Amino acid sequence: MTKTLESKVVAWTALILVIVMICVTFKMRTAWWAFIDILFAFMMAFMHLMAVYIGKRLPAIGKQLDSAAFVMLVLAVVSFVIEWFAMN
């Protein structure tokens, strides 16, 4: 990983931004399935944060968590596109 991706500040900032996005867009999400993209985004940010902390002591587990975070990122993007088409 690069130094930026290993940064705890960047990981915490990403998690805080996702939480702010949840709070700001809460009223806009009228259906229960409209929260799926934000769930995947939260899981991505949380898994990356854990990968940064755990990866210092257990690098293999940190890499697995980062791989899972990447999968969550892909799922968040796919679900966002599907939601956009479903809402419009």
PyRosetta script that sets phi, psi and omega in degrees:
from pyrosetta import init, pose_from_sequence

init()
pose = pose_from_sequence("MTKTLESKVVAWTALILVIVMICVTFKMRTAWWAFIDILFAFMMAFMHLMAVYIGKRLPAIGKQLDSAAFVMLVLAVVSFVIEWFAMN")
pose.set_psi(1, 152.8)
pose.set_omega(1, 175.9)
pose.set_phi(2, -79.0)
pose.set_psi(2, 167.3)
pose.set_omega(2, -179.1)
pose.set_phi(3, -63.9)
pose.set_psi(3, -33.0)
pose.set_omega(3, 179.2)
pose.set_phi(4, -66.4)
pose.set_psi(4, -42.8)
pose.set_omega(4, -179.8)
pose.set_phi(5, -70.8)
pose.set_psi(5, -24.2)
pose.set_omega(5, 178.2)
pose.set_phi(6, -84.9)
pose.set_psi(6, -5.4)
pose.set_omega(6, -175.2)
pose.set_phi(7, -73.7)
pose.set_psi(7, 129.9)
pose.set_omega(7, 176.9)
pose.set_phi(8, -69.1)
pose.set_psi(8, -33.8)
pose.set_omega(8, 179.9)
pose.set_phi(9, -63.8)
pose.set_psi(9, -42.9)
pose.set_omega(9, 179.3)
pose.set_phi(10, -66.1)
pose.set_psi(10, -41.2)
pose.set_omega(10, 179.8)
pose.set_phi(11, -64.5)
pose.set_psi(11, -44.2)
pose.set_omega(11, 178.0)
pose.set_phi(12, -65.5)
pose.set_psi(12, -39.2)
pose.set_omega(12, 178.8)
pose.set_phi(13, -62.2)
pose.set_psi(13, -42.2)
pose.set_omega(13, 178.5)
pose.set_phi(14, -62.6)
pose.set_psi(14, -43.2)
pose.set_omega(14, 179.6)
pose.set_phi(15, -65.3)
pose.set_psi(15, -41.8)
pose.set_omega(15, 178.9)
pose.set_phi(16, -65.8)
pose.set_psi(16, -39.4)
pose.set_omega(16, 177.6)
pose.set_phi(17, -63.4)
pose.set_psi(17, -38.8)
pose.set_omega(17, 177.6)
pose.set_phi(18, -65.9)
pose.set_psi(18, -41.6)
pose.set_omega(18, 178.7)
pose.set_phi(19, -64.6)
pose.set_psi(19, -40.7)
pose.set_omega(19, 176.4)
pose.set_phi(20, -63.0)
pose.set_psi(20, -40.6)
pose.set_omega(20, 178.6)
pose.set_phi(21, -64.0)
pose.set_psi(21, -36.5)
pose.set_omega(21, 175.6)
pose.set_phi(22, -61.9)
pose.set_psi(22, -46.5)
pose.set_omega(22, -178.1)
pose.set_phi(23, -65.8)
pose.set_psi(23, -40.7)
pose.set_omega(23, -176.3)
pose.set_phi(24, -71.6)
pose.set_psi(24, -38.8)
pose.set_omega(24, -174.8)
pose.set_phi(25, -97.9)
pose.set_psi(25, 11.1)
pose.set_omega(25, -175.7)
pose.set_phi(26, -61.8)
pose.set_psi(26, -44.5)
pose.set_omega(26, -178.5)
pose.set_phi(27, -70.1)
pose.set_psi(27, -23.2)
pose.set_omega(27, -177.8)
pose.set_phi(28, -77.9)
pose.set_psi(28, -19.3)
pose.set_omega(28, -176.7)
pose.set_phi(29, -92.5)
pose.set_psi(29, 103.2)
pose.set_omega(29, -174.0)
pose.set_phi(30, -90.9)
pose.set_psi(30, -27.8)
pose.set_omega(30, -179.2)
pose.set_phi(31, -102.7)
pose.set_psi(31, 155.9)
pose.set_omega(31, -178.3)
pose.set_phi(32, -65.0)
pose.set_psi(32, -32.5)
pose.set_omega(32, -177.1)
pose.set_phi(33, -77.8)
pose.set_psi(33, -6.5)
pose.set_omega(33, -179.9)
pose.set_phi(34, -74.8)
pose.set_psi(34, -8.0)
pose.set_omega(34, 179.3)
pose.set_phi(35, -94.5)
pose.set_psi(35, -0.1)
pose.set_omega(35, -174.6)
pose.set_phi(36, -65.8)
pose.set_psi(36, -42.5)
pose.set_omega(36, -179.3)
pose.set_phi(37, -64.6)
pose.set_psi(37, -39.3)
pose.set_omega(37, -179.5)
pose.set_phi(38, -72.4)
pose.set_psi(38, -30.2)
pose.set_omega(38, 174.8)
pose.set_phi(39, -63.6)
pose.set_psi(39, -46.7)
pose.set_omega(39, 178.8)
pose.set_phi(40, -64.8)
pose.set_psi(40, -36.7)
pose.set_omega(40, 178.1)
pose.set_phi(41, -66.0)
pose.set_psi(41, -41.2)
pose.set_omega(41, 177.8)
pose.set_phi(42, -64.3)
pose.set_psi(42, -44.5)
pose.set_omega(42, 179.5)
pose.set_phi(43, -63.2)
pose.set_psi(43, -37.0)
pose.set_omega(43, 177.8)
pose.set_phi(44, -63.1)
pose.set_psi(44, -48.6)
pose.set_omega(44, -178.2)
pose.set_phi(45, -65.5)
pose.set_psi(45, -40.5)
pose.set_omega(45, -179.5)
pose.set_phi(46, -67.2)
pose.set_psi(46, -43.6)
pose.set_omega(46, 179.4)
pose.set_phi(47, -64.8)
pose.set_psi(47, -37.1)
pose.set_omega(47, 177.8)
pose.set_phi(48, -68.0)
pose.set_psi(48, -39.5)
pose.set_omega(48, 177.2)
pose.set_phi(49, -60.9)
pose.set_psi(49, -44.0)
pose.set_omega(49, 177.9)
pose.set_phi(50, -65.9)
pose.set_psi(50, -35.5)
pose.set_omega(50, 177.9)
pose.set_phi(51, -64.1)
pose.set_psi(51, -36.9)
pose.set_omega(51, 179.1)
pose.set_phi(52, -66.3)
pose.set_psi(52, -44.2)
pose.set_omega(52, -178.6)
pose.set_phi(53, -73.2)
pose.set_psi(53, -46.0)
pose.set_omega(53, -176.4)
pose.set_phi(54, -76.6)
pose.set_psi(54, -30.4)
pose.set_omega(54, -177.8)
pose.set_phi(55, -62.6)
pose.set_psi(55, -21.2)
pose.set_omega(55, 178.0)
pose.set_phi(56, -68.2)
pose.set_psi(56, -38.0)
pose.set_omega(56, -177.1)
pose.set_phi(57, -97.5)
pose.set_psi(57, -36.5)
pose.set_omega(57, -178.4)
pose.set_phi(58, -127.3)
pose.set_psi(58, 85.6)
pose.set_omega(58, -174.1)
pose.set_phi(59, -60.2)
pose.set_psi(59, -34.5)
pose.set_omega(59, -179.0)
pose.set_phi(60, -65.1)
pose.set_psi(60, -41.6)
pose.set_omega(60, 179.2)
pose.set_phi(61, -70.5)
pose.set_psi(61, -36.0)
pose.set_omega(61, 176.1)
pose.set_phi(62, -61.1)
pose.set_psi(62, -40.3)
pose.set_omega(62, 177.9)
pose.set_phi(63, -67.1)
pose.set_psi(63, -38.2)
pose.set_omega(63, 177.6)
pose.set_phi(64, -65.2)
pose.set_psi(64, -41.2)
pose.set_omega(64, 178.2)
pose.set_phi(65, -65.9)
pose.set_psi(65, -38.2)
pose.set_omega(65, 176.5)
pose.set_phi(66, -66.8)
pose.set_psi(66, -36.5)
pose.set_omega(66, 175.6)
pose.set_phi(67, -64.3)
pose.set_psi(67, -42.2)
pose.set_omega(67, 177.4)
pose.set_phi(68, -65.3)
pose.set_psi(68, -36.7)
pose.set_omega(68, 177.3)
pose.set_phi(69, -64.7)
pose.set_psi(69, -37.5)
pose.set_omega(69, 177.4)
pose.set_phi(70, -65.9)
pose.set_psi(70, -40.1)
pose.set_omega(70, 176.3)
pose.set_phi(71, -61.5)
pose.set_psi(71, -41.8)
pose.set_omega(71, 178.2)
pose.set_phi(72, -64.4)
pose.set_psi(72, -35.4)
pose.set_omega(72, 176.5)
pose.set_phi(73, -63.4)
pose.set_psi(73, -45.2)
pose.set_omega(73, 178.5)
pose.set_phi(74, -62.2)
pose.set_psi(74, -44.2)
pose.set_omega(74, 178.8)
pose.set_phi(75, -64.4)
pose.set_psi(75, -36.5)
pose.set_omega(75, 177.8)
pose.set_phi(76, -64.3)
pose.set_psi(76, -43.0)
pose.set_omega(76, 179.6)
pose.set_phi(77, -65.7)
pose.set_psi(77, -45.0)
pose.set_omega(77, 179.4)
pose.set_phi(78, -62.3)
pose.set_psi(78, -44.9)
pose.set_omega(78, -179.2)
pose.set_phi(79, -68.4)
pose.set_psi(79, -32.8)
pose.set_omega(79, 176.1)
pose.set_phi(80, -64.1)
pose.set_psi(80, -42.8)
pose.set_omega(80, 178.9)
pose.set_phi(81, -64.2)
pose.set_psi(81, -43.7)
pose.set_omega(81, 179.1)
pose.set_phi(82, -63.5)
pose.set_psi(82, -42.8)
pose.set_omega(82, 177.6)
pose.set_phi(83, -63.1)
pose.set_psi(83, -39.3)
pose.set_omega(83, -179.5)
pose.set_phi(84, -62.5)
pose.set_psi(84, -43.0)
pose.set_omega(84, 177.7)
pose.set_phi(85, -68.4)
pose.set_psi(85, -35.2)
pose.set_omega(85, -179.0)
pose.set_phi(86, -71.5)
pose.set_psi(86, -33.5)
pose.set_omega(86, -178.2)
pose.set_phi(87, -80.2)
pose.set_psi(87, -24.7)
pose.set_omega(87, -177.3)
pose.set_phi(88, -100.2)
pose.dump_pdb("model.pdb")
